[in-house]
Amino acid sequence: MELIKDINKKVLDWLDERYDARQWIRENLTEKLVHKHINWLYCFGGLSFLGFLLQIGTGIFLMMYYIPTPKDALASVQNIANNIPFGWLFQRLHSIGANVVNLLVMFHMLRVLYHGAYKKPREFQWVSGVFLLLITMAMSFTGYLLPWTQLSYWGATIGTEMPGATPIVGEWLVQLIRGGVQITGITLTRFYAIHVVVLPLTLIGFLGIHFLMIRKVGISGPM
């Protein structure tokens, strides 16, 4: 234990000498003041971020064993659940966690709406939050197809038909999303790429913008 403390002190001394680490820790963590009006309603944003981190961790684990092809997708999911140590736990955490994150983001936005925290000077925080909700929902939708079961297949079929109601470009949008006229293996690999690369990177970008604006203007005051 003493050895670990000594190592931590040396590392912190090294960082402090170059980057004023201790001052940053005091200003942003240990001595940062919290307004008296802050209560549990203000926790939904942080819990949403924590849920997103959990999704990343469990998702990386699942990627190691998942095979995004129509022939092997379902078998690989069953293999994770039945044969990989703690695979069932990571799979359940990931699938249930997606629904929980959606709910937390919605609760967070409802809290912001109720407290009027979307008003000046926080308009762009609200806009970025709306995009974060849409991206989170899109991640849930693209991930829903990946087990390649009958339920996920027909769910994706119905979901991808909705943009077809768009005037003029509706049919083109459906084919763009599916990679063809029907749900096929191309749709599966396309959804997989969007789910594990495109949407997470986009979400991280909007999170960065969202956090920077919060740091700039601060948390909204009491009603």
N, C-alpha and C positions, 0 to 999 in steps of 0.2 A: 504494500500500500504506500509506504514512504517513497519507494522507487517511482511509482506512478505519479505521485504528487511532485516529486523532484523533476521528472520529465515534463510534466504539464507546466511547471513554473518556468523551466528553461525555454520551452516553446513559446509561452506567453511573453517572456522577456524578449525573445528574439523578434516576435511580431510587434511588441510594444515599441521597441527601439526603432523600427522601420516605419510602422504604420499607425502609431498611437492606438494600439489595440485596446488598452485598458480604458482610455477615454471614450472610445466608441462604445465599449460595453456598458460603461456608466451612463452615457447619454441615451442609449437605445434600449438597454435591458434592465440593469439593476437599479438605476435611479430615475427611470423614466416615469413621469407623473401621469396618472390616469384621472380623468375628470370624474367628479362625484356622481354625475348622472349616468355613467356607464353601468349597465346591468346585463343580465343574461341574454336579453334580446339582441345585444350587440355581438354575441358570440357566433352567430350563424355564418358570418363571412370567414372567420378563422377556421371554423369546423369544416366549411366547404373546402378550404385550401388543404386542411389535414386529410380530408377524404380523397382529394385529388392525388396527394402524395401516396396514400395507401393504394390507390388504383394503379399508379405507376409501378410501385413495388411488386404488387401481385401480378400485374400485367407482364412485367419482365420475366417473372418466373414462368408464367403460362406460355410465353413466346418460345421458351426453350424446348417445349414439348409439342406445341401445336403445329399441325401441318395444314396450310391453307389450300387444300385441293378438295374437290367434291368427293373423291374416292376415300380420302384419309381424314377429313376434318372431324367427322363424328367419332371415328375410331380413336383419334388422338385425344379428343375430349374425354372419352370413356377411359382411355388409358391413364390420363391425368387423375381422374376421379378414383380409379380403382387400383392402380398399380404404383403410382409415384408416391413416395412418402410425403404425407401431409398435402398431397395434391388436391384432395377433396376440399381441404380447408381453404387453400389459396383460390380455388375455383369459386367456392361459395362466397368468400370475401369479395372477390372481384365482381361477381354477378349481382349480389345483394348490395354491395357498395355503390354500384352505378346508380341504383334507384335511390339510395340514401343521399348521395351527392346531389342528384336532381332536386330532391325535396329540400335539402339544406340551402341550395342556391335560391330556390323559389321563396323559402322563408326569409332569407336574407333580403331579397328584393321587396318582399311585402313589408318588412320592417323599415326599409329605406323609404318606401312609399308612404307608410303610415306616419313616420316622423318627418316627412317632407325633406329628407336629406338629398333629394335630387335637385333641389332649387339652387340658385346662384349662391356660391361659385362652384357648385359640384355637378354641373350638367354633364360634363364629359365622363365623370365617374359613373353616372347613371347609364350613359350610352355604352361605355365599355362593359358595364355589368350586364346589360341586355345581350350584347354579343357573347359574353361568357356563358350566359344561360343557353343561348342558341347552340353554341359549340358543344356544351356539355350534353345537351339533348341529342345532337348529331352523333356524338361519340357513343351514346347509349344505343342509338338506332343502328349504326354501322356494326357495333359489337353484337347486336342481337342476331344477326345472320350467321355469325362465325361458327356456332356449333353445327350448322347445316342439318338441323332436324326438320321434320314436317312443319312444326309450329313456327320455327324461325324463317323457313322458306316462304310460307304463305303470309307471314307477318311482313316480311320484306317486300313481297309481291304487292300487297295492299298499300304499304307505305310508299313505295316508289311509283305507284299509279297516281298518287295525289298531285304531283307537279303537272300531270297531264291535263289538269283543268286550267292551266295557265293559257290565256289566249295566244294564238299564233305559234309560240315556241314550246307549247306543252309537250307535244310528242317528241320534239328534239331533246327536251330536258330529261324525259323518261329514258330515252336511249342513251343519253350521256351518263346518267346515274347508273344504269344497269350494264352499260358496255354492250348493248344490243337490245333486241326487242323483248327477250325473255330473261328471267333470272337464270344465269348459267355459272359455270366455273369462273368466267371472266368477272362476273359481278362479285363473286366471293373474294377473289384476289384483289379486286379494286377496293372493296369495302375494307379488307384487311390492311392494305397500304394506307388508306385514308384514316383508319382507326388507330393504327400504331405509329404513324409518322406525321401525316398532314395535320390532323386535328390537334394532337398533343402539342406540336410546335406552335401552331396558331394560338392555342389556349395559353401557352407559356408567354407568348408575346403580349397578349391582351392582359394577362395577369401582371406582367411587369409594368405596363402602362397604368393599370388600375392601382397598383401599390404606389407607384411614383406620385400619382395625383393625390392619393390619400396622404402621403408624406408631405406634399406641398401645401395642401389646404387644411389638413387635419380632420379629425372626426367631427361630425356634426354635433351641435350643441343640443341642449334639452328642448323639448317642444315649447 
